[in-house]
Amino acid sequence: MNWNAKSLALLSQHDRGKILAGLSQDERLALMFHWPFWAREAQLPPPTEWLVWLIQAGRGFGKTRIGAEGVRMWAQTPHTRIALVARTAADARDVMVEGESGILAVCPPGEKPIYQPSKRRLIWPNGSVATTYSAEEPNKLRGPQHHKAWADEAAAWRYEDAWDQLMFGLRLGDRPQVVVTTTPK
C-alpha cells in the first residue's frame, strides 16, 4: 500500500508502530527524508504548471522547509543551476542553507551538497549548483542565469530591482520556476 502522512495518521499508535517496525533501517532512513510523506497538502507544489509559487504564511507554517525541499528536488536533475535569494547574505546562510529546516538539514547523507560559504554556493555530486544572493545587492543578480530559484522573505526585500534581476536571469531550461517563501508584511 502507498502510505502517506494522512493515511498513517488514521491508524492507531500500535498499528503505526507495527508498520514502522517492519521497515528495514534503510527504509526508515528513506522515509525520514521523504518529504511528500511528512508534508501537509498545502506544503506540496501545485499539481499544475507554474512559474512562480508564492507561499505567504505566518511563522511555523514550514516555509523554509518547503523552499529547502524544493531546492533538493530541483537539484536531483544533473547540472541544474539554482539561485537562492534572501533579504541579506546572513539570512541566505543562516536560514536557507544552514538553518534547522534549511537545505543541508533536509538532504539525506548520500545527497548532501558540498557547501562552499566563501564562494556562496552548494554543489551536489551530480553537478547541480545553488548560489546564494542577497536582495540588498541586486546588481549581483545581473548576468547569472538559472533554471530555478528560491526567493526567501521577498516581502522584506528593500529593492524591487532584486526581484526584476532574479526574473531576468531565470531563463535556463524549458521550465524555469521560482518558489517564494515570505511572511506577510
Backbone as JSON, one array per atom type, in Angstrom:
{
  "sequence": "MNWNAKSLALLSQHDRGKILAGLSQDERLALMFHWPFWAREAQLPPPTEWLVWLIQAGRGFGKTRIGAEGVRMWAQTPHTRIALVARTAADARDVMVEGESGILAVCPPGEKPIYQPSKRRLIWPNGSVATTYSAEEPNKLRGPQHHKAWADEAAAWRYEDAWDQLMFGLRLGDRPQVVVTTTPK",
  "N": [[0.84, -1.19, 0.0], [0.45, 2.28, -0.69], [1.66, 4.53, 1.42], [0.9, 7.57, 3.08], [1.24, 10.63, 4.97], [-1.33, 11.31, 5.92], [-2.86, 8.91, 5.75], [-1.38, 7.27, 7.46], [-1.67, 8.65, 9.84], [-4.3, 8.11, 10.46], [-4.26, 5.61, 11.49], [-4.04, 3.56, 14.45], [-1.82, 4.2, 17.22], [-0.47, 1.88, 17.9], [-0.74, 0.29, 15.54], [0.62, 1.96, 13.73], [3.16, 1.82, 14.84], [3.72, -0.9, 14.4], [3.87, -1.0, 11.59], [6.03, 0.76, 11.08], [8.02, -0.59, 12.5], [8.33, -2.8, 10.93], [9.85, -1.98, 8.83], [13.01, -1.87, 7.15], [16.26, -0.68, 8.24], [17.36, 0.97, 6.27], [15.02, 1.58, 4.84], [13.61, 3.0, 6.8], [15.29, 5.21, 7.08], [15.1, 6.28, 4.49], [12.37, 6.94, 4.51], [12.37, 8.89, 6.49], [13.49, 11.04, 5.16], [11.68, 11.53, 3.13], [9.9, 13.84, 1.85], [7.2, 14.23, 0.71], [5.73, 12.41, 2.23], [5.68, 13.44, 4.84], [4.81, 16.07, 4.59], [2.19, 18.55, 4.78], [-0.75, 18.91, 2.77], [-0.92, 21.55, 1.75], [1.71, 22.22, 1.7], [2.91, 21.1, -0.44], [4.02, 21.25, -3.87], [2.04, 23.0, -6.36], [-0.18, 21.07, -8.43], [-0.28, 21.72, -11.08], [1.23, 23.29, -14.03], [3.58, 25.84, -13.31], [5.11, 29.06, -12.89], [5.78, 30.88, -10.87], [5.53, 30.17, -7.5], [3.95, 31.21, -4.79], [4.31, 31.26, -1.38], [2.86, 32.55, 1.18], [2.82, 32.99, 4.42], [2.36, 32.7, 8.0], [4.59, 32.48, 10.88], [5.91, 29.26, 11.58], [4.55, 27.78, 9.67], [6.07, 26.33, 7.91], [7.56, 27.33, 5.82], [10.33, 27.66, 5.22], [11.16, 25.01, 5.16], [9.65, 24.09, 2.97], [10.81, 25.58, 0.87], [13.5, 24.65, 1.0], [13.13, 21.91, 0.51], [12.12, 22.07, -2.06], [14.37, 23.02, -3.45], [16.07, 20.86, -3.01], [14.69, 18.87, -4.48], [14.8, 19.98, -7.1], [17.57, 19.96, -7.47], [18.13, 17.32, -7.93], [18.07, 16.85, -10.61], [20.6, 16.56, -12.88], [23.17, 19.04, -13.17], [21.66, 21.35, -12.74], [21.05, 24.78, -12.29], [20.65, 26.89, -9.61], [19.23, 29.68, -8.01], [19.52, 31.18, -4.86], [17.94, 33.41, -3.06], [17.97, 35.72, -0.52], [16.87, 38.08, 2.0], [19.15, 39.2, 3.22], [22.71, 38.49, 3.04], [23.5, 37.07, 5.27], [21.05, 35.94, 6.07], [20.6, 34.2, 3.94], [22.65, 32.34, 4.34], [22.27, 31.57, 7.12], [19.58, 30.77, 7.34], [18.46, 29.68, 4.87], [20.47, 27.9, 3.95], [22.03, 26.76, 6.18], [20.16, 26.55, 8.21], [17.79, 25.07, 10.62], [15.75, 23.92, 9.17], [16.8, 24.16, 6.74], [18.58, 23.74, 3.58], [20.88, 22.01, 3.92], [20.03, 20.54, 6.11], [17.81, 19.09, 5.21], [18.67, 17.33, 3.31], [19.44, 13.95, 2.64], [22.15, 11.88, 3.9], [23.64, 10.73, 1.65], [23.02, 12.48, -0.38], [23.8, 15.02, 0.2], [24.87, 18.31, -0.49], [28.07, 19.85, -1.17], [29.05, 22.48, 0.76], [30.24, 25.62, 0.06], [30.99, 28.24, 1.6], [32.56, 30.58, 1.2], [32.46, 30.92, -1.51], [29.84, 31.23, -1.87], [28.12, 29.07, -2.54], [26.48, 25.9, -3.12], [27.28, 22.61, -3.99], [26.17, 19.81, -5.63], [26.68, 16.22, -5.86], [25.97, 15.44, -8.48], [26.52, 17.56, -10.11], [24.77, 19.73, -10.0], [24.21, 23.1, -8.99], [23.77, 25.5, -6.47], [23.52, 28.91, -5.83], [24.04, 31.48, -3.49], [22.46, 34.63, -2.89], [22.15, 38.07, -1.96], [19.36, 40.09, -1.47], [19.88, 42.68, -0.97], [21.83, 43.41, -2.65], [21.19, 43.86, -5.57], [22.53, 44.06, -8.02], [24.32, 41.95, -8.15], [22.81, 39.94, -9.09], [22.57, 40.48, -11.7], [23.2, 39.25, -14.8], [24.04, 36.43, -14.03], [22.64, 33.24, -14.85], [19.85, 31.08, -14.34], [18.11, 27.95, -13.75], [16.18, 27.51, -11.85], [14.79, 29.01, -8.84], [14.84, 30.08, -5.42], [13.23, 32.35, -3.53], [13.48, 33.96, -0.62], [11.65, 35.42, 2.02], [10.67, 37.61, 0.49], [8.88, 39.74, 0.74], [10.14, 41.41, 2.47], [12.26, 42.43, 1.15], [14.4, 45.07, 0.29], [14.94, 46.36, -2.13], [13.19, 46.59, -5.11], [14.34, 45.99, -7.52], [15.88, 43.75, -7.14], [14.14, 41.57, -7.36], [13.37, 41.91, -10.06], [15.85, 41.55, -11.4], [16.43, 38.93, -10.65], [14.35, 37.54, -11.94], [14.92, 38.18, -14.63], [17.21, 36.67, -14.99], [16.3, 34.1, -14.78], [16.23, 31.96, -16.9], [17.06, 29.59, -18.0], [16.71, 26.32, -19.38], [13.65, 24.43, -20.04], [11.58, 24.88, -18.31], [11.53, 27.17, -16.28], [11.39, 28.07, -12.81], [10.3, 29.64, -9.79], [10.17, 29.55, -6.33], [8.59, 31.32, -3.84], [8.97, 32.23, -0.6], [7.51, 33.73, 2.09], [6.81, 35.85, 4.87], [3.8, 37.5, 5.72], [3.56, 41.05, 5.26]],
  "CA": [[0.0, 0.0, 0.0], [1.19, 3.53, -0.76], [1.34, 5.26, 2.64], [1.22, 8.99, 3.2], [1.07, 11.08, 6.35], [-2.75, 11.27, 6.31], [-3.31, 7.54, 5.99], [-0.68, 6.77, 8.64], [-2.24, 9.32, 11.0], [-5.59, 7.5, 10.75], [-4.03, 4.34, 12.19], [-3.75, 3.66, 15.88], [-0.39, 4.27, 17.51], [0.02, 0.5, 17.87], [-0.62, -0.12, 14.13], [1.72, 2.73, 13.15], [4.4, 1.23, 15.35], [3.94, -2.17, 13.71], [4.3, -0.7, 10.22], [7.38, 1.32, 11.12], [8.93, -1.64, 12.97], [8.53, -3.75, 9.84], [10.74, -1.41, 7.82], [14.45, -2.03, 7.37], [16.92, 0.56, 8.65], [17.45, 1.8, 5.06], [13.68, 2.07, 4.53], [13.28, 4.03, 7.79], [16.08, 6.4, 6.72], [14.48, 6.85, 3.29], [11.1, 7.53, 4.91], [12.67, 10.09, 7.26], [13.81, 12.12, 4.22], [10.7, 11.55, 2.05], [9.08, 15.0, 2.16], [5.76, 14.09, 0.46], [5.12, 11.63, 3.31], [5.52, 14.25, 6.04], [4.23, 17.39, 4.29], [0.75, 18.78, 4.66], [-1.1, 19.14, 1.36], [-0.6, 22.94, 1.4], [3.16, 22.37, 1.61], [3.38, 20.44, -1.65], [3.87, 22.12, -5.05], [0.78, 22.88, -7.11], [-0.13, 19.97, -9.39], [-0.29, 22.25, -12.44], [2.42, 24.03, -14.44], [3.66, 27.15, -12.67], [6.37, 29.79, -12.96], [6.0, 31.41, -9.51], [4.69, 29.6, -6.45], [4.05, 32.08, -3.62], [3.86, 30.75, -0.09], [2.82, 33.67, 2.1], [2.22, 32.42, 5.62], [2.97, 33.12, 9.25], [5.62, 31.64, 11.48], [5.53, 27.9, 11.92], [3.86, 27.11, 8.57], [7.0, 25.43, 7.23], [8.0, 27.97, 4.58], [11.73, 27.34, 4.95], [11.21, 23.59, 4.77], [9.13, 24.0, 1.61], [11.85, 26.08, -0.04], [14.65, 23.74, 1.01], [12.73, 20.67, -0.16], [12.03, 22.39, -3.49], [15.74, 23.05, -3.96], [16.54, 19.46, -3.01], [14.05, 18.19, -5.61], [15.37, 20.5, -8.34], [18.99, 19.58, -7.57], [18.24, 15.93, -8.36], [18.32, 16.88, -12.05], [22.01, 16.95, -13.03], [23.62, 20.32, -13.72], [20.66, 22.4, -12.56], [21.57, 25.99, -11.65], [19.59, 27.39, -8.73], [19.51, 30.91, -7.27], [18.96, 31.25, -3.51], [17.97, 34.84, -2.76], [17.4, 36.08, 0.78], [16.91, 39.51, 2.3], [20.56, 39.53, 3.44], [23.63, 37.37, 2.86], [23.44, 36.28, 6.5], [19.82, 35.16, 6.03], [20.8, 33.1, 2.99], [23.49, 31.35, 5.01], [21.75, 31.09, 8.4], [18.23, 30.21, 7.21], [18.25, 28.85, 3.68], [21.48, 26.83, 3.81], [22.43, 26.09, 7.42], [19.07, 26.55, 9.18], [17.3, 23.76, 11.06], [14.93, 23.39, 8.08], [17.47, 24.58, 5.52], [18.98, 22.75, 2.58], [21.78, 20.98, 4.47], [19.28, 19.71, 7.06], [16.8, 18.23, 4.58], [19.29, 16.38, 2.38], [19.97, 12.75, 3.27], [23.61, 11.81, 3.85], [24.18, 10.45, 0.32], [22.64, 13.52, -1.33], [24.17, 16.34, 0.72], [25.81, 19.07, -1.31], [29.23, 20.44, -0.51], [28.79, 23.91, 0.94], [31.43, 26.46, -0.03], [30.49, 29.56, 2.0], [33.34, 31.69, 0.63], [32.04, 31.07, -2.9], [28.38, 31.39, -1.82], [27.46, 28.04, -3.34], [26.37, 24.49, -2.75], [27.5, 21.78, -5.18], [25.72, 18.43, -5.45], [27.51, 15.24, -6.57], [25.58, 15.31, -9.89], [26.87, 18.77, -10.84], [23.85, 20.83, -9.75], [24.83, 24.15, -8.18], [22.91, 26.57, -5.95], [24.33, 30.06, -5.44], [23.31, 32.4, -2.61], [22.5, 36.05, -3.21], [21.46, 38.97, -1.05], [18.48, 41.05, -2.15], [20.43, 44.0, -0.74], [22.79, 43.67, -3.73], [20.53, 43.4, -6.8], [23.46, 44.01, -9.15], [24.96, 40.63, -8.21], [21.89, 39.07, -9.84], [22.68, 40.88, -13.1], [24.11, 38.39, -15.56], [23.93, 34.99, -13.81], [21.44, 32.58, -15.36], [19.43, 29.95, -13.52], [16.93, 27.16, -14.13], [15.22, 27.58, -10.75], [15.17, 29.95, -7.79], [14.09, 30.17, -4.18], [13.27, 33.72, -3.03], [13.01, 33.9, 0.76], [11.22, 36.67, 2.66], [10.64, 38.63, -0.56], [8.11, 40.92, 1.19], [11.03, 42.26, 3.26], [13.37, 42.91, 0.32], [14.47, 46.52, 0.26], [14.99, 46.86, -3.5], [12.38, 45.85, -6.09], [15.21, 45.58, -8.61], [16.38, 42.4, -6.87], [13.17, 40.66, -7.99], [13.48, 42.06, -11.52], [17.09, 40.93, -11.87], [16.27, 37.48, -10.47], [13.48, 37.03, -13.0], [15.64, 38.27, -15.92], [18.19, 35.59, -15.05], [15.62, 32.81, -14.71], [15.98, 31.74, -18.32], [17.64, 28.34, -18.47], [15.82, 25.16, -19.41], [12.31, 24.53, -20.61], [10.55, 25.16, -17.3], [12.05, 27.91, -15.13], [10.44, 28.2, -11.7], [10.76, 30.27, -8.55], [9.3, 29.42, -5.18], [8.73, 32.48, -2.97], [8.51, 31.96, 0.77], [7.57, 35.01, 2.79], [5.87, 36.18, 5.93], [3.06, 38.71, 5.3], [4.08, 42.31, 5.8]],
  "C": [[0.88, 1.25, 0.0], [0.77, 4.41, 0.43], [1.67, 6.73, 2.47], [0.9, 9.4, 4.64], [-0.38, 11.0, 6.81], [-3.19, 9.85, 6.63], [-2.64, 6.95, 7.22], [-1.29, 7.38, 9.91], [-3.58, 8.72, 11.4], [-5.45, 6.18, 11.51], [-3.8, 4.58, 13.67], [-2.23, 3.72, 16.07], [0.24, 2.88, 17.44], [0.25, 0.04, 16.43], [0.49, 0.65, 13.41], [3.05, 2.16, 13.57], [4.73, -0.08, 14.65], [4.46, -1.95, 12.28], [5.74, -0.2, 10.22], [8.41, 0.28, 11.57], [9.23, -2.65, 11.87], [9.44, -3.23, 8.74], [12.2, -1.7, 8.17], [15.04, -0.68, 7.78], [17.04, 1.5, 7.45], [16.08, 2.38, 4.69], [13.25, 3.16, 5.52], [14.02, 5.33, 7.48], [15.47, 7.08, 5.5], [13.17, 7.54, 3.64], [11.33, 8.85, 5.67], [12.91, 11.29, 6.33], [12.83, 12.21, 3.05], [9.66, 12.63, 2.35], [7.6, 14.8, 1.86], [5.03, 13.28, 1.54], [4.78, 12.51, 4.5], [4.77, 15.56, 5.81], [2.71, 17.4, 4.38], [0.47, 19.09, 3.19], [-0.73, 20.55, 0.9], [0.9, 23.18, 1.27], [3.75, 21.7, 0.38], [3.15, 21.34, -2.86], [2.52, 21.94, -5.73], [0.89, 21.78, -8.17], [-0.09, 20.42, -10.85], [1.04, 22.91, -12.77], [2.42, 25.4, -13.76], [5.05, 27.74, -12.88], [6.75, 30.28, -11.57], [5.01, 30.74, -8.58], [4.93, 30.44, -5.2], [3.49, 31.38, -2.4], [3.99, 31.92, 0.88], [2.07, 33.19, 3.34], [2.97, 32.9, 6.86], [4.03, 32.14, 9.74], [5.07, 30.26, 11.8], [4.81, 27.14, 10.81], [4.76, 26.09, 7.87], [7.54, 26.0, 5.92], [9.45, 27.61, 4.23], [11.87, 25.89, 4.5], [10.72, 23.4, 3.34], [10.18, 24.45, 0.6], [13.02, 25.14, -0.14], [14.32, 22.43, 0.29], [12.58, 20.89, -1.67], [13.42, 22.4, -4.13], [16.3, 21.64, -4.04], [15.98, 18.69, -4.2], [14.66, 18.66, -6.93], [16.8, 20.02, -8.54], [19.17, 18.12, -7.99], [18.45, 15.82, -9.87], [19.75, 17.37, -12.25], [22.2, 18.32, -13.68], [22.57, 21.43, -13.69], [21.32, 23.57, -11.82], [20.43, 26.68, -10.92], [20.07, 28.66, -8.03], [18.8, 30.83, -5.92], [19.06, 32.71, -3.07], [17.25, 35.11, -1.45], [17.5, 37.59, 0.97], [18.35, 39.98, 2.48], [21.41, 38.29, 3.18], [23.6, 36.46, 4.1], [22.19, 35.41, 6.54], [19.96, 33.97, 5.07], [21.59, 31.97, 3.65], [22.77, 30.72, 6.21], [20.4, 30.38, 8.29], [18.15, 29.21, 6.07], [19.22, 27.67, 3.6], [21.69, 26.06, 5.1], [21.31, 25.98, 8.46], [18.55, 25.17, 9.51], [16.36, 23.12, 10.05], [15.54, 23.75, 6.73], [17.94, 23.41, 4.66], [19.87, 21.65, 3.16], [21.05, 20.04, 5.42], [18.33, 18.73, 6.38], [17.39, 17.2, 3.62], [19.8, 15.15, 3.12], [21.48, 12.65, 3.07], [24.19, 11.59, 2.44], [23.89, 11.51, -0.72], [23.06, 14.92, -0.89], [25.13, 17.04, -0.24], [27.02, 19.48, -0.49], [28.95, 21.93, -0.44], [30.11, 24.64, 0.95], [31.02, 27.9, 0.31], [31.26, 30.72, 1.37], [32.98, 31.94, -0.83], [30.53, 31.21, -3.02], [27.65, 30.31, -2.6], [27.46, 26.68, -2.68], [26.52, 23.69, -4.05], [27.1, 20.35, -4.84], [26.62, 17.49, -6.25], [27.2, 15.13, -8.07], [25.87, 16.56, -10.71], [25.88, 19.92, -10.7], [24.5, 21.82, -8.79], [23.76, 25.15, -7.74], [23.82, 27.68, -5.44], [23.48, 31.0, -4.6], [23.53, 33.85, -3.05], [21.77, 36.82, -2.11], [20.6, 39.92, -1.87], [18.94, 42.48, -1.91], [21.43, 44.39, -1.82], [22.21, 43.18, -5.06], [21.47, 43.26, -7.99], [24.19, 42.68, -9.26], [24.09, 39.61, -8.95], [21.89, 39.41, -11.34], [23.67, 39.95, -13.8], [23.96, 36.9, -15.31], [22.59, 34.44, -14.31], [21.13, 31.36, -14.49], [18.25, 29.23, -14.14], [15.8, 27.4, -13.13], [15.7, 28.6, -9.72], [14.26, 29.78, -6.58], [14.3, 31.59, -3.66], [12.66, 33.71, -1.63], [12.74, 35.29, 1.32], [11.21, 37.85, 1.68], [9.86, 39.88, -0.14], [9.0, 41.88, 1.97], [12.22, 42.76, 2.44], [13.28, 44.43, 0.18], [14.38, 47.09, -1.16], [14.16, 45.98, -4.44], [13.24, 45.32, -7.22], [15.78, 44.18, -8.38], [15.44, 41.36, -7.5], [13.29, 40.71, -9.51], [14.72, 41.35, -12.05], [17.04, 39.4, -11.73], [15.45, 36.91, -11.62], [14.13, 37.12, -14.38], [16.61, 37.11, -16.08], [17.59, 34.2, -15.01], [15.22, 32.4, -16.13], [16.63, 30.47, -18.86], [16.59, 27.23, -18.46], [14.45, 25.48, -19.96], [11.26, 25.01, -19.61], [11.14, 25.89, -16.09], [10.96, 28.06, -14.06], [11.11, 28.93, -10.54], [9.71, 30.03, -7.47], [9.63, 30.6, -4.24], [8.15, 32.13, -1.63], [8.63, 33.26, 1.56], [6.49, 35.11, 3.85], [5.11, 37.42, 5.47], [3.63, 39.95, 5.97], [2.92, 43.21, 6.16]]
}
